[in-house]
Amino acid sequence: TLELRADQSATFAGDVTLSNNKKIIYGDAGENIYGDGTHLYITSSDDMKITAGGNTVIDTAGDVILDAAGGDTVLKDGGTQYGTLTATSGNLIIKSGSTTMLTGSGANATFAGDVTALNLKASSTVANDQVLTVSNTGAMTSGSLAIIYGNDAANTKAILQIHEEATRSNTATNLLEITSTSSNTQLFSVKQSGAATFSGNVVASGFDTD
């Protein structure tokens, strides 16, 4: 059943079927919807906006592909930008707000600012002259700070360990420990009292005392 009204609106009681590649055109040929029997195409000659009063869900059996020729995929909350994914020479830049946070180059990542992490792991050999800087403006009240060598439970060794505030209050307990990665034995330790202990001989070309 087809009902045509004087205001040029129409109501179909059943499905409306178009042949392959036949379009529903809005205003001009630049805005249209059509299907080829396999794929569905929505075309806009300018901006296209999808507005929903609730959630917008994209549920696909395949991949979701974002192809932005302008190079930026902008993330907003209530109209306010909180992040951007930017393409640069085939690599990725991640921005927080509008400020660059991370720049990718192949498998490498460069952070523009500080990195705060509870666990920081290196999965491959650390090159010479690489520096790991850990800064903390507050007290370490539990646990310990450790630089770990090894990638499994059997071979993992703490080569540098700084203990938490509660442990440091005990002058008989080590504040700082340095351990050999080959023998897993303690080489050097410092107690809260200031006493330093070497497990083996100390060889020095020059040695001064006050």
PEURGI-V931470 format. One record per residue. N is the residue number from 1. RES is the residue in three letters. PHI is phi as a letter, one per 30 degrees, with the letter a starting at -180 (* if undefined). Layout:
# PEURGI-V931470
n=N res=RES phi=PHI
n=N res=RES phi=PHI
This chain:
# PEURGI-V931470
n=1 res=THR phi=*
n=2 res=LEU phi=b
n=3 res=GLU phi=c
n=4 res=LEU phi=c
n=5 res=ARG phi=c
n=6 res=ALA phi=d
n=7 res=ASP phi=d
n=8 res=GLN phi=i
n=9 res=SER phi=d
n=10 res=ALA phi=b
n=11 res=THR phi=b
n=12 res=PHE phi=c
n=13 res=ALA phi=d
n=14 res=GLY phi=b
n=15 res=ASP phi=d
n=16 res=VAL phi=c
n=17 res=THR phi=c
n=18 res=LEU phi=c
n=19 res=SER phi=d
n=20 res=ASN phi=e
n=21 res=ASN phi=i
n=22 res=LYS phi=d
n=23 res=LYS phi=c
n=24 res=ILE phi=c
n=25 res=ILE phi=c
n=26 res=TYR phi=c
n=27 res=GLY phi=i
n=28 res=ASP phi=b
n=29 res=ALA phi=d
n=30 res=GLY phi=d
n=31 res=GLU phi=c
n=32 res=ASN phi=a
n=33 res=ILE phi=b
n=34 res=TYR phi=a
n=35 res=GLY phi=b
n=36 res=ASP phi=c
n=37 res=GLY phi=j
n=38 res=THR phi=b
n=39 res=HIS phi=c
n=40 res=LEU phi=c
n=41 res=TYR phi=b
n=42 res=ILE phi=c
n=43 res=THR phi=c
n=44 res=SER phi=b
n=45 res=SER phi=d
n=46 res=ASP phi=b
n=47 res=ASP phi=d
n=48 res=MET phi=b
n=49 res=LYS phi=b
n=50 res=ILE phi=c
n=51 res=THR phi=c
n=52 res=ALA phi=b
n=53 res=GLY phi=d
n=54 res=GLY phi=b
n=55 res=ASN phi=d
n=56 res=THR phi=c
n=57 res=VAL phi=c
n=58 res=ILE phi=c
n=59 res=ASP phi=b
n=60 res=THR phi=b
n=61 res=ALA phi=d
n=62 res=GLY phi=c
n=63 res=ASP phi=d
n=64 res=VAL phi=c
n=65 res=ILE phi=c
n=66 res=LEU phi=c
n=67 res=ASP phi=b
n=68 res=ALA phi=c
n=69 res=ALA phi=d
n=70 res=GLY phi=d
n=71 res=GLY phi=j
n=72 res=ASP phi=c
n=73 res=THR phi=c
n=74 res=VAL phi=c
n=75 res=LEU phi=c
n=76 res=LYS phi=b
n=77 res=ASP phi=b
n=78 res=GLY phi=i
n=79 res=GLY phi=j
n=80 res=THR phi=c
n=81 res=GLN phi=d
n=82 res=TYR phi=b
n=83 res=GLY phi=a
n=84 res=THR phi=b
n=85 res=LEU phi=c
n=86 res=THR phi=c
n=87 res=ALA phi=d
n=88 res=THR phi=b
n=89 res=SER phi=h
n=90 res=GLY phi=i
n=91 res=ASN phi=c
n=92 res=LEU phi=c
n=93 res=ILE phi=c
n=94 res=ILE phi=c
n=95 res=LYS phi=c
n=96 res=SER phi=c
n=97 res=GLY phi=i
n=98 res=SER phi=c
n=99 res=THR phi=c
n=100 res=THR phi=d
n=101 res=MET phi=c
n=102 res=LEU phi=b
n=103 res=THR phi=c
n=104 res=GLY phi=c
n=105 res=SER phi=b
n=106 res=GLY phi=i
n=107 res=ALA phi=d
n=108 res=ASN phi=c
n=109 res=ALA phi=b
n=110 res=THR phi=c
n=111 res=PHE phi=d
n=112 res=ALA phi=d
n=113 res=GLY phi=b
n=114 res=ASP phi=d
n=115 res=VAL phi=c
n=116 res=THR phi=c
n=117 res=ALA phi=b
n=118 res=LEU phi=d
n=119 res=ASN phi=b
n=120 res=LEU phi=b
n=121 res=LYS phi=c
n=122 res=ALA phi=c
n=123 res=SER phi=c
n=124 res=SER phi=b
n=125 res=THR phi=d
n=126 res=VAL phi=d
n=127 res=ALA phi=d
n=128 res=ASN phi=d
n=129 res=ASP phi=i
n=130 res=GLN phi=d
n=131 res=VAL phi=c
n=132 res=LEU phi=c
n=133 res=THR phi=c
n=134 res=VAL phi=c
n=135 res=SER phi=b
n=136 res=ASN phi=b
n=137 res=THR phi=d
n=138 res=GLY phi=c
n=139 res=ALA phi=d
n=140 res=MET phi=d
n=141 res=THR phi=c
n=142 res=SER phi=a
n=143 res=GLY phi=i
n=144 res=SER phi=a
n=145 res=LEU phi=c
n=146 res=ALA phi=b
n=147 res=ILE phi=c
n=148 res=ILE phi=c
n=149 res=TYR phi=c
n=150 res=GLY phi=j
n=151 res=ASN phi=b
n=152 res=ASP phi=b
n=153 res=ALA phi=d
n=154 res=ALA phi=d
n=155 res=ASN phi=c
n=156 res=THR phi=d
n=157 res=LYS phi=b
n=158 res=ALA phi=d
n=159 res=ILE phi=d
n=160 res=LEU phi=b
n=161 res=GLN phi=b
n=162 res=ILE phi=c
n=163 res=HIS phi=d
n=164 res=GLU phi=d
n=165 res=GLU phi=e
n=166 res=ALA phi=d
n=167 res=THR phi=d
n=168 res=ARG phi=d
n=169 res=SER phi=d
n=170 res=ASN phi=c
n=171 res=THR phi=d
n=172 res=ALA phi=d
n=173 res=THR phi=c
n=174 res=ASN phi=d
n=175 res=LEU phi=d
n=176 res=LEU phi=b
n=177 res=GLU phi=b
n=178 res=ILE phi=b
n=179 res=THR phi=b
n=180 res=SER phi=d
n=181 res=THR phi=d
n=182 res=SER phi=d
n=183 res=SER phi=c
n=184 res=ASN phi=h
n=185 res=THR phi=c
n=186 res=GLN phi=d
n=187 res=LEU phi=c
n=188 res=PHE phi=a
n=189 res=SER phi=b
n=190 res=VAL phi=b
n=191 res=LYS phi=c
n=192 res=GLN phi=e
n=193 res=SER phi=d
n=194 res=GLY phi=j
n=195 res=ALA phi=d
n=196 res=ALA phi=c
n=197 res=THR phi=b
n=198 res=PHE phi=c
n=199 res=SER phi=d
n=200 res=GLY phi=b
n=201 res=ASN phi=d
n=202 res=VAL phi=c
n=203 res=VAL phi=c
n=204 res=ALA phi=b
n=205 res=SER phi=d
n=206 res=GLY phi=b
n=207 res=PHE phi=b
n=208 res=ASP phi=c
n=209 res=THR phi=b
n=210 res=ASP phi=d
